Amino acid sequence: MPPTGTSLTMARFSFIIVILMCFHVHEAKVNCFLSDIKVTIKVENQVKPPYFTFRTTVEAPRQPLENFLLMAAGRDSRFRFESKMIDDFGMFVTAINGVRADPLDVTAWLPFDRLNRQLTINIRDYVPQDMETIVFRFYSFAEPDDCSGSGCRTPRARLVGNG
């Protein structure tokens, strides 16, 4: 039975209270989002096989990037990822489609925003904006011949497959 009279008025009043509380709480840096946004996740690996580049888009209420990654993995069979809590720094992506970051190979999956700036916040704390594209690039910090001659050089950052 649909609400009528007093119950309909109370439902409307409750909805308005929830919205006002949301805006008040949002100003206090607590995530409170009501409408859907579109987030595109692009993945690029040109460092080691299997090489791949693809993108997928998820539409959902605004929330942490980790949740968009989970939804993308559930909706697009081309996308699988693993993440790990790294000390006190937070949750970070450690593998995509079986390509694993490895400290011995000096490789990592690095996220970038649409302006090609590296994200410096973990995937549980970063909340994307509407129509944002997050690019995860497989990055190698090693030079091709780090250990030639009598010793090893200090690795320098090198981005392979920048696009």
C-alpha positions as a Markdown table, in Angstrom:
| # | Residue | x | y | z |
|---|---|---|---|---|
| 1 | Met | 0.0 | 0.0 | 0.0 |
| 2 | Pro | 1.6 | 3.3 | -1.0 |
| 3 | Pro | 2.1 | 6.0 | 1.7 |
| 4 | Thr | -0.6 | 8.6 | 2.0 |
| 5 | Gly | -1.4 | 11.7 | 4.0 |
| 6 | Thr | 0.7 | 11.9 | 7.2 |
| 7 | Ser | 3.0 | 9.0 | 6.3 |
| 8 | Leu | 3.8 | 10.6 | 2.9 |
| 9 | Thr | 4.6 | 13.9 | 4.6 |
| 10 | Met | 6.8 | 12.2 | 7.1 |
| 11 | Ala | 8.6 | 10.3 | 4.3 |
| 12 | Arg | 9.3 | 13.6 | 2.5 |
| 13 | Phe | 10.4 | 15.3 | 5.7 |
| 14 | Ser | 12.7 | 12.3 | 6.5 |
| 15 | Phe | 14.3 | 12.5 | 3.1 |
| 16 | Ile | 14.9 | 16.3 | 3.5 |
| 17 | Ile | 16.5 | 15.6 | 6.9 |
| 18 | Val | 18.8 | 13.0 | 5.4 |
| 19 | Ile | 19.9 | 15.3 | 2.7 |
| 20 | Leu | 20.6 | 18.1 | 5.2 |
| 21 | Met | 22.5 | 15.8 | 7.4 |
| 22 | Cys | 24.4 | 14.5 | 4.4 |
| 23 | Phe | 25.5 | 18.0 | 3.5 |
| 24 | His | 26.4 | 18.8 | 7.1 |
| 25 | Val | 28.3 | 15.6 | 7.6 |
| 26 | His | 30.0 | 16.0 | 4.1 |
| 27 | Glu | 31.5 | 19.3 | 5.3 |
| 28 | Ala | 33.0 | 17.4 | 8.2 |
| 29 | Lys | 35.0 | 15.3 | 5.6 |
| 30 | Val | 32.7 | 12.2 | 5.9 |
| 31 | Asn | 31.7 | 10.7 | 2.5 |
| 32 | Cys | 28.0 | 11.1 | 1.9 |
| 33 | Phe | 27.0 | 10.8 | -1.7 |
| 34 | Leu | 23.5 | 10.6 | -3.3 |
| 35 | Ser | 23.9 | 10.5 | -7.1 |
| 36 | Asp | 25.7 | 8.2 | -9.5 |
| 37 | Ile | 29.0 | 9.2 | -11.2 |
| 38 | Lys | 31.0 | 7.6 | -14.0 |
| 39 | Val | 34.5 | 6.5 | -13.4 |
| 40 | Thr | 36.7 | 5.1 | -16.2 |
| 41 | Ile | 39.6 | 2.7 | -15.2 |
| 42 | Lys | 42.3 | 2.4 | -17.8 |
| 43 | Val | 45.1 | -0.1 | -17.4 |
| 44 | Glu | 48.4 | 0.0 | -19.3 |
| 45 | Asn | 51.2 | -2.6 | -19.2 |
| 46 | Gln | 54.1 | -2.2 | -21.7 |
| 47 | Val | 56.8 | -3.4 | -19.3 |
| 48 | Lys | 56.5 | -7.2 | -19.2 |
| 49 | Pro | 54.3 | -9.9 | -20.8 |
| 50 | Pro | 51.4 | -10.3 | -21.1 |
| 51 | Tyr | 51.3 | -6.7 | -22.5 |
| 52 | Phe | 47.8 | -5.1 | -22.5 |
| 53 | Thr | 46.0 | -1.8 | -22.6 |
| 54 | Phe | 42.2 | -1.5 | -22.0 |
| 55 | Arg | 39.6 | 0.6 | -20.3 |
| 56 | Thr | 36.3 | 0.0 | -18.5 |
| 57 | Thr | 33.7 | 2.4 | -17.1 |
| 58 | Val | 31.7 | 2.0 | -13.9 |
| 59 | Glu | 28.7 | 4.0 | -12.9 |
| 60 | Ala | 27.8 | 4.0 | -9.2 |
| 61 | Pro | 27.3 | 6.4 | -6.3 |
| 62 | Arg | 30.5 | 8.4 | -5.4 |
| 63 | Gln | 32.7 | 6.3 | -3.2 |
| 64 | Pro | 36.4 | 5.2 | -2.7 |
| 65 | Leu | 38.3 | 4.0 | -5.7 |
| 66 | Glu | 38.7 | 0.5 | -4.2 |
| 67 | Asn | 35.0 | 0.0 | -4.6 |
| 68 | Phe | 35.0 | 1.1 | -8.2 |
| 69 | Leu | 37.9 | -1.4 | -8.9 |
| 70 | Leu | 35.9 | -4.2 | -7.2 |
| 71 | Met | 32.8 | -3.3 | -9.3 |
| 72 | Ala | 34.9 | -3.2 | -12.5 |
| 73 | Ala | 36.4 | -6.6 | -11.8 |
| 74 | Gly | 32.8 | -8.0 | -11.2 |
| 75 | Arg | 31.5 | -6.5 | -14.5 |
| 76 | Asp | 34.5 | -6.8 | -16.9 |
| 77 | Ser | 36.2 | -10.2 | -17.4 |
| 78 | Arg | 39.3 | -8.4 | -18.8 |
| 79 | Phe | 40.0 | -6.8 | -15.5 |
| 80 | Arg | 41.3 | -8.6 | -12.4 |
| 81 | Phe | 43.3 | -7.0 | -9.6 |
| 82 | Glu | 44.9 | -7.7 | -6.3 |
| 83 | Ser | 45.6 | -5.2 | -3.5 |
| 84 | Lys | 47.5 | -5.2 | -0.3 |
| 85 | Met | 47.7 | -3.1 | 2.8 |
| 86 | Ile | 51.2 | -1.6 | 2.9 |
| 87 | Asp | 52.3 | -0.7 | 6.4 |
| 88 | Asp | 50.6 | 2.5 | 7.6 |
| 89 | Phe | 50.3 | 3.8 | 4.0 |
| 90 | Gly | 47.1 | 2.1 | 3.2 |
| 91 | Met | 45.7 | -0.2 | 0.5 |
| 92 | Phe | 47.5 | -0.3 | -2.9 |
| 93 | Val | 47.1 | -2.3 | -6.1 |
| 94 | Thr | 49.8 | -4.9 | -6.3 |
| 95 | Ala | 48.7 | -6.9 | -9.4 |
| 96 | Ile | 46.5 | -6.5 | -12.4 |
| 97 | Asn | 45.6 | -9.5 | -14.7 |
| 98 | Gly | 48.3 | -11.6 | -13.1 |
| 99 | Val | 51.1 | -9.0 | -13.7 |
| 100 | Arg | 52.4 | -8.5 | -10.2 |
| 101 | Ala | 54.5 | -5.7 | -8.8 |
| 102 | Asp | 57.8 | -7.0 | -7.5 |
| 103 | Pro | 60.3 | -5.3 | -5.3 |
| 104 | Leu | 63.1 | -7.5 | -6.8 |
| 105 | Asp | 62.2 | -6.4 | -10.3 |
| 106 | Val | 61.7 | -2.8 | -9.0 |
| 107 | Thr | 58.2 | -2.6 | -10.5 |
| 108 | Ala | 54.9 | -1.2 | -9.3 |
| 109 | Trp | 51.3 | -0.4 | -10.5 |
| 110 | Leu | 51.0 | 3.4 | -10.2 |
| 111 | Pro | 47.7 | 5.2 | -10.5 |
| 112 | Phe | 47.4 | 8.5 | -12.4 |
| 113 | Asp | 44.5 | 11.0 | -12.7 |
| 114 | Arg | 43.2 | 12.5 | -15.9 |
| 115 | Leu | 45.8 | 15.2 | -15.8 |
| 116 | Asn | 48.6 | 12.5 | -15.7 |
| 117 | Arg | 49.4 | 13.3 | -12.1 |
| 118 | Gln | 50.4 | 10.3 | -9.9 |
| 119 | Leu | 47.9 | 9.7 | -7.1 |
| 120 | Thr | 49.6 | 9.8 | -3.8 |
| 121 | Ile | 46.7 | 8.5 | -1.7 |
| 122 | Asn | 45.7 | 4.9 | -1.3 |
| 123 | Ile | 42.7 | 3.3 | -3.1 |
| 124 | Arg | 40.6 | 3.2 | 0.1 |
| 125 | Asp | 40.9 | 6.9 | 0.7 |
| 126 | Tyr | 40.9 | 8.3 | -2.8 |
| 127 | Val | 37.3 | 9.2 | -4.0 |
| 128 | Pro | 37.1 | 9.8 | -7.7 |
| 129 | Gln | 35.1 | 12.7 | -9.3 |
| 130 | Asp | 32.3 | 12.3 | -11.9 |
| 131 | Met | 33.7 | 11.5 | -15.4 |
| 132 | Glu | 37.2 | 10.9 | -14.0 |
| 133 | Thr | 39.6 | 8.5 | -15.7 |
| 134 | Ile | 42.1 | 6.7 | -13.4 |
| 135 | Val | 45.0 | 5.2 | -15.3 |
| 136 | Phe | 47.0 | 2.3 | -13.7 |
| 137 | Arg | 50.4 | 2.0 | -15.4 |
| 138 | Phe | 52.8 | -0.8 | -14.8 |
| 139 | Tyr | 56.0 | 1.1 | -14.0 |
| 140 | Ser | 59.6 | 0.0 | -13.9 |
| 141 | Phe | 62.2 | 1.8 | -11.8 |
| 142 | Ala | 65.1 | -0.3 | -13.2 |
| 143 | Glu | 67.4 | 0.6 | -16.0 |
| 144 | Pro | 68.0 | -2.2 | -18.6 |
| 145 | Asp | 71.6 | -2.8 | -17.5 |
| 146 | Asp | 71.7 | -1.9 | -13.9 |
| 147 | Cys | 74.4 | -4.4 | -13.0 |
| 148 | Ser | 77.1 | -4.2 | -15.6 |
| 149 | Gly | 80.8 | -4.2 | -15.0 |
| 150 | Ser | 82.0 | -4.3 | -11.4 |
| 151 | Gly | 78.8 | -3.1 | -9.6 |
| 152 | Cys | 75.2 | -2.0 | -9.8 |
| 153 | Arg | 74.0 | 1.6 | -10.4 |
| 154 | Thr | 71.2 | 3.1 | -8.4 |
| 155 | Pro | 68.0 | 2.5 | -10.3 |
| 156 | Arg | 66.4 | 5.6 | -11.8 |
| 157 | Ala | 62.7 | 6.0 | -12.5 |
| 158 | Arg | 61.7 | 5.1 | -16.0 |
| 159 | Leu | 58.2 | 5.0 | -17.3 |
| 160 | Val | 57.6 | 2.5 | -20.1 |
| 161 | Gly | 54.6 | 2.9 | -22.3 |
| 162 | Asn | 53.6 | 6.4 | -21.3 |
| 163 | Gly | 50.4 | 7.3 | -23.1 |
